[in-house]
Every structure is written in structure tokens, then in C-alpha cells.
Amino acid sequence: MTPFADTTAVVFDVDGTLLHASDPSGVKGAHPIPGAIAAVAHVRATGRRLLFFTNGTGRPPAEAAADLRALGFDLDDAEYMNPAVVAARHLERKHPDESVLVLGGPGVTGPLRDRGLEVVDAAAPRAAGVVLVGWDDTLSYASLRAACESVWAGAPLYATSTASVFSVNGGRAPGWSGAVVAGIRQTTGIRAVTLGKPSPIALREMCRVLGTTPSRTAVVGDDLDLEIAMARRLGSPTALVLTGISSQAEAAARPPDVVLPDVTAFPALLGA
């Protein structure tokens, strides 16, 4: 029996696992990894719940889900999740009455506004009760200063991702929000709480959405430092695919439950 036999849900990473794109903020120049669309369909046919999770927050979740459908993947908007969605749900519980200064674009602010949180947009920055850093390549000194002043005044600092790189066509692209929060930490001395992968906060939020537990939720991805590390922390079965960031040699040092050449080999582990 494989460690995946008793799972009731599957979380798929996107970039490097299901597709390759040329831009970490979206699906520009994207093409599905051969066989990935059929593999997802086979997993869905087993009756398990599915979630597509990426650390990218460059586009609103509904637009990102539509992008995946345009490539041929079958999913509902509610089956797409990223750290901006995690942030909205987490901050709604933890800081429901605080304003949130967002260093990020519509892909970050949209989910917060959808849940009724007060958003201080980086375009008109001011001190706020919470600081959230996401994908935004138009960062200004005024917004950076407002973020630091908020943190100095006691605001918690959150980041959608602190990943140093993303998987894209041709290899790696530098992360954004991790670099920004590193600068804020250099200035304020405060470390950010990460809400995306590899944070356990992300997987716990995914399980809330899926109505399952980590031990019954399989995680499929290409990055040992992100989704595989996250899943191992909470005891989720893990499948590493070799179509993205991590290599077979790297996996030998800290092995997931299985290493697969690509995602097409995963359904067989479920009996699909």
C-alpha cells in the first residue's frame, strides 16, 4: 500500500509541476507539461478533492484559475489558491479590525477586500495595523517607508512568499516579496511571518478549504524547499516531480515519499 492510498485530497503545485511559464507573476508563455492535464483529470476521477496552489500573487485568483482553464486544466475558481487567499483568511481571523498596508498589486489586495478587510493600498501608503508584502514590481520609497513605520509602531509583518526563486521556462527567476521583506527586516530588525509555501500556515489553510487533514492530503510538487518541506512538516504524503526546481540528487539527501519523473506517474499511486 502506498502512503497515498488513504488520502482524500490532493494539492498540486503549479509552476514546474503542471506547467512551465516564462513569468512567475502569471502564465505568460506558459505551456502544460506533457500529460499533466490528463494526470489531473485521472486524479479527479478517483473522487478526491483537488486544490491548485502556487506562491505567485501577481494576478487575482479568479484570473489565474481562468488562465489554467485556458491552458486546458479542469478546475473551478474555488479550487485555485495562493498566499493572498491564505493571507485574507488568516488576517480575517487574527486581525479582523486592523487596517492592512499591502505592498502588492490587485492579486494581493483583491482577496483581502473580498473578505471585508480594510486595505491600505501601496499607491497611497500610510501607517497601518498590519503589513503584508506580496508581488508588486512598482514598489516606491513612500510605501517602503510606511511599511517600516508601521512595523516600528508594532504592526506584524507578513509575506505572501519568502522564496528566493521561482521555476520558469529555462530555469529560475528571482522572487520578489522575499527580497522586499529582507529589506524591511534589515531596516526594522523584524522577521516576516510567511503565509505561502513552505509555511505550515499555508497547508493548514488549504486543509480548511478542502475539509480534510494534512495526513489525508497528498502534496505534489517540484520544490523540496517549498511544497515538499511544507508537507513534511505536517505529515502529508509527498510526491516530488523532476520537471522543475529540485533534482534527483537533491532528493536523495532529504527524500520525499516518492520521486517521479513527472506528474503523469502520480495517478497510478492512487490506483487511477
N, C-alpha and C positions, 0 to 999 in steps of 0.2 A: 504493500500500500504506500502510495506517495504521500508526502506531507500536505498535498493539495486536495486529497480525497474528501475531507470533511469541510472544505471551505464553502461558504455560502455567497461570497462576493469576491470580485477581482478588481484591483486598481491597476490600470495601465498608465505608465509614464507615456509621454507623447514624443518629444524630440529625441531621436536616437533609438527609440523603441518601436514606434509605429510609423514615423516619417522622418525625413531629413529636410530641413529648411535652410535658407541662406541668411535668415534674420531671426535672432532669438526673441524679438518682440512680436512676431506674428508667423504667418506661414508663407511669406514671400519666397517664391521659387521653390515651394515645397513639393515633394513627391512621396507617396507612400512607399514604405519598404516593401519589396515584392512579397506578396502573400499575407501582408498584415491585415488588410480589410477582411479577407476570408477567415483569418485566425480569430479576429474579434467576433465575427458572426458565429463561428463554431462555439466559442465560449458562451455567447449569449444563448445559444440553443440548448445549453445544459441547464438553463433556468437560473443561473447565478446572476446576482445584481452586478452591474458594471459601473465603474467610475473612471473617467479620464482625467488625470491630474498632471499639470505642468507648473513649474515655478514661474513661467512667464506671465507678466501682468500688463503687457503692452496694449492689449485690446480688451474691451468689455467681454465678460464671459459668454454672453449670448452670441456675439460676433465671432468669437473663437470657435464656439460649437458649430456655428454655421460654416465656418471655414473648413472644419473637419468633414462636415457633411458634403461640402462641395468637392472634397477630395475622394469621397466615396464611402466614408465611415458612417455607420448607422448609430446615431445617438440622439437623445433628447437634450435640450438645453440644461436640464437639471442634472444630467449625467456628466457635465463638464465642470471641473472645479480647479481653482488655482489659489495662491496665497491671499489674493484680495478677497475672495469669498471666505476663506478661513478667518481673515482679519475682521471682516464685517460681523461674522457670527461670534467670534471671540470677544471683540470690543463691545458688542451689544450686551454680552453677559457681564463682562468685567468692568466696563467703563460706560454704562448707559447714559450718564448725564454729563459726560465730558465732551468738549469740542476736540476734534481731531485735525491736526495740521498734517496734510498729506503732501509729501514730496513725491508726486506721481501724477500721471495723467488720468484720463477718463477710465482706463482699465482698472485703476485702483479706486478712484473716487466713486464710481458708479455703484458697486456692490455695497459700499457704506451708506450711500444715500438711499438705496433701495430698502435698507433696514432701519431707516429713520435716524441715523447718526448725524450729528452736526459736523459738517466738513468745512475746514478752513483750507481753501484752495491755495496752492503754491503761487498762483498768479496774483493773489492779493494776500500775501503772508502776514500773519500776526501770531503772537504767542497763543498757545492752546494747551489744553489739559493733557493731551496725548500727541505724540509724534509718530507718524507712520511713513516709512520710506519704501517706495516701490519703483517701478520702471518709469523713468521720465528723463529724456535726454535734453531737456531745456532748463536744467537746474540753474537758478540765479543765486547771487550772493545774498539778496534780500531774504529768500526763502531759507537758505542755509543758516543765516543769522537768526531768523525767527525760530528755527528748529533748535539751535543751540540755546537761545534764551529760554525757550520752553523747558528744555531739559535742565538747565541751571535752576529753574524755578520748581523743579520736582516732577515734571512730566515724564512718564515712562516712554522709552524709545523702542519702537517695534520696526522690524524689517520684513518685507514680504519674502526676501531671499538674501542670504549672505554667500551664495555660491560664487566661487571665483570665476567659473567658466560655464558656458552652455554648449551643448552639442549642436553643431550646424553642418551644412554641406562643407566638406573639405576639412573638418576637424573641430576646432574650438573657437568660441568668441568670448570676449571678456564679459563678466557680469557687471551690472550697474548698481543696484541697490546696496550690494555688499561693499562696493567701493565708497559709496556715499556715507554709509553708516560708519565705515572705518574712519572717514574724515571727521564725523561728528564725535566719535569716541576720542580721536586724537585731541580734539578741542575741549571736550567736556569730561573725559575720563569715564563715561558711562557706556557700558556694553549693551548692544541691542538684543532684544528678545526676537529670535527668528520664528516666523509663523509659517513659512513654507518648508519644503524638504531641506534638511533631514530632521527637522524638529518633530518630536512626538506629538506636539500640539496639532500639527497638520493631520497626522494619521488618526488621532482621536476624533478630530472634527469630521474626517471622511467617514469614520465608522458611525458617527452620529447620523450622518446623512444616509448611509447605507442601512442603518438599523441592525448592525452586526457588531462583532468584537474583533480586536486585532488578530486573535488566534484563528478566527474563521475567515479572515480576509487575506487573500493572496495578493502579493505586490510583484509586478513585473516591470523591470526597468533596465537601463543600460549603465547606471552610475552607482558604483559601490559606495561613494561618499554621500550620495543624496538618498534616493528612494530605498536602496538596499540597506543602508545604515539605519534609516528611519524605521524600516520594518523590523530589522533585527532587534532594535531597542525594545520593541513592544511585543515581540514574539510572533510576528506574522510570517507565514511561509513566503520564501523569496525565490524569484527566478531572475537571474541575470542574463540578458541577451548581449551578444558581442557585436552589435551593429552601431554602437555609439561610443561613449567615452572610455569605458573600462575594458581591460584586456583579460585574456585567459590567465596570463602570468600574474596579474594583479589579484585576480580572484583566488588564486592558489594560496595567497597569504592570509586571506580572510574570506573563506568560501561562503557563498550563499547556499541555499538548499540545493539548487541546481544551476548549472551554467548551460545556456543554449546558444546555438549559432545565431538564431534569430527567433522572432516571436511565433513563427509558424510551427515550431516544435512544442509550443506550450499547450495547446488544446489536448494533446494526447495524454498529458499528465492528469487531466480531469476526466479522461475517458471519452472525450469529444471526438 
